[in-house]
Amino acid sequence: MHTVSASASCHNNSQLPEMTSIHQLPPATAHKLSMGQVVTSVFSVVKELLENALDAGATSVDVRLDDFGLDKIEVRDNGCGLSPQDTAVMGQAHYTSKIRQLDDLGSLSSFGFRGEAMSAVCASCDVTVATRTVAEQAGRLVTLGPDGAVVSQKPVARAQALMAATAVSQPRLRLTLHHNGAQLLHKAPCDSAKTAAVQVLKSEVARQLQPLTLGDDLLRVEVLLPAVDAPPKVAGRSTADQCFVIVNGRVVNYRAVEKVLRRLFSDRHGLTPPKVPVSVVQVTVPPALLDVNLEPNKTRLLLLCEEKLLSLLEDGCGRLLPGAGTVDRADRPVHRAGRHHALLAADG
């Protein structure tokens, strides 16, 4: 209980400061005052963003700081991403996906639940979020204001990744990419996928890629994998952005191939969480064994000899990466030629 009483000292009101009437604080001021209890330092910003990544199911998180985090804090993760609907309110106070009512706290399994972290970060920092779910072809680059509201939003097209993959798949092609006057990619004509990869990736790992040829006249597979002694932290990636899968000259998203390479590479180096090696996989098959007409953008396909392809990769790449575990043929999933089953297998 709060009690207010008058006393004799109040008669000498000339000694008291002038009082103003009670008024409501502006929403922006009230927001900053309350959120200041959540974000008190660089440490607390990193903590909140790291816990967000873990709650999103991330198995890989990269944190980058400029001037110890006073200029910039960047957190990248491979979590589930945010849908367009969730993106619109992700910075708003007390919006959360963790609980719906107070009783839910009894079964809470997440780090966050109050819906205050992103709102608090927005109140103290300039915030930009790039996010994409697995169901989306392109993500969104979202700028949030001090109140957590979306200030601007634009699609993040994966143009640079597409250009890089195309450059590797077409060695004889000259290709450049510019953005806002800056050159992001330049590739001169060359005679091999390895030379093209070196030009595009500009890394020592690319220069040391080892070639491997598998298959027969019906199914030919040419693979470039990191050298066995390449540092796994450099030769492996948390995403498949430098794993180029090319089928009959066409760049495709082939999750089943990526999974095989991820497991073999990670087993070889004992990596937890697993990583995808910097690699190039070129597959050549007769057109009759290939259906690219699964969706309008033609980045997924139906390969009727997929079981043979995966077996070749398991055995051949397993030999090139000594120490990597292999899957017995009896334990491998059978990918029959049925259209629906093969579609699921190719998409992972």
Order of alpha helices (4+ residues) and beta strands (2+ residues): alpha-alpha-beta-beta-alpha-alpha-beta-beta-beta-alpha-beta-beta-alpha-alpha-beta-beta-alpha-beta-beta-beta-alpha-beta-beta-beta-beta-alpha-alpha
